[in-house]
Amino acid sequence: MSLRPVPRRPIRRPPAPPVHHRKDVFGLDTEGAAAIVIVAREDPTIREDPTIRVLSDRVPPDRVLTDRVLHAASAPPLSGAVRLLSRPRSIAAAAAVLLLGLAAVPVPCAAQGKLDARYVATLAGIPIGRGAWVIDIADDQYTAAASGTTSGIVRLFASGQGSSASRGHVRNGNLSPSTYASSLVAEKKSEELRIVLQNGVVKDISVEPPSPPQPERLPVTEAHRRGVIDPMSAALLRVPGNGQAVGPEACNRTLAVFDGRMRFDLQLAFKRMDQVRSERGYEGPVAVCAVQFTPIAGYIPDRPAITYLTRQREIEAWMAPVAGTRVVVPYKISVPTPFGLGVLQATQFVSSAGGGPRATPTSVRVP
């Protein structure tokens, strides 16, 4: 009698755990979150940040140690973005100053006009923020207001939002700012800044909560507070003459800026003409200006961000016109960084001749 072999039943093994690609509320999958933690842990200047610690608690250790995640963490755009954007006083913060401050003393203005613009900020092609900007220039007064918020990957560890506004008078064709206010909120921290000016002279500054003393910071004297303009009003440049507002004359000037803490110069030089086309609104020529940053007072000399920006010669501001005036404002600003190109660019740039409702920080909402 022959024996038949008993067929062996296949061993059923539990299914392997799926690779998690579920995105969280910040728009990043678990591998991306692990990558953020890896980079942060390697950098002593940011690994103790409260937000990084919270993020670290969300990432299992075995996910942090996988080769795939390690590869993601070492990718230049991601690691660069983490190191750059985690430090509010880094090159990103100094670059933000350049994105806001593009003028100095009161400049002549003509006619009436208003602008409603929307912007997107990117670093190495990665979206990091978005904002809105409204300008209204009337016969005797002007207002400018902006609001912004972080977006995309930045929300993992540096979610925040802010608003700022400037008001002033138009006297003999000149923009003369009277007040500037900004409000910033990041995680559980907030700051309120207010500057009062008169005829280009800073009369009062208030910051809540007060900034801690930093002995290494170069002092700002009374002389440094004269002949300046606030950061919001600073973005309005009047082009002299009667010809086209968009041209070399939109650039060629040296400007003085005071942002409440730092006094710096911006030297603008005409570089070339270019063409832009927004998703909504302006389509036409822009004057591309080379921008050179020179710190004067209120800064820490050995800070790497300051040193880097001082040596940088590839910063550009693309200036577009406000209808009904001879004023040009930034349509696009690009700032090279060690981690990729930082760009602030308009997606909507709608301007029209004539006055309109006064803009305030609360009336300017980011879509």
Buried (B, 14 or more C-beta within 10 A) or exposed (E): EEEEEEEEEEEEEEEEEEEEEEEEEBBBBBBBBBBBBBBBBBBEEBBEBEBBEEBBEEBEEEBBEEEEBBEBBEEEBBBBBBBBBBBEEBBBEBBBBBBBBBBBBBBBBBBBBBBBBBBBBBBBEBBBBBBBBBBBBBEEBBBBBBBBBBBBBBBBBBBBBBBBBBBBBBEEEBBBBBBBBBBBBBEEEEBEBBBBBEBBEBEEBEBEEEEEEEEEBBEBEEEBBBBBBBBBBBBBBBBEEEEBBBBBBBBEBEBBBBBBBBBBBBBBEBBEEBEBEBEEBBEEBBBBBBBBBEBBBBBBEEBEBBBBBBEBEEBBBBBBBBBBBBBBBBBBBBBBBEBBEBBBBBBBBBBBEEBBEBBBBEBBEBE
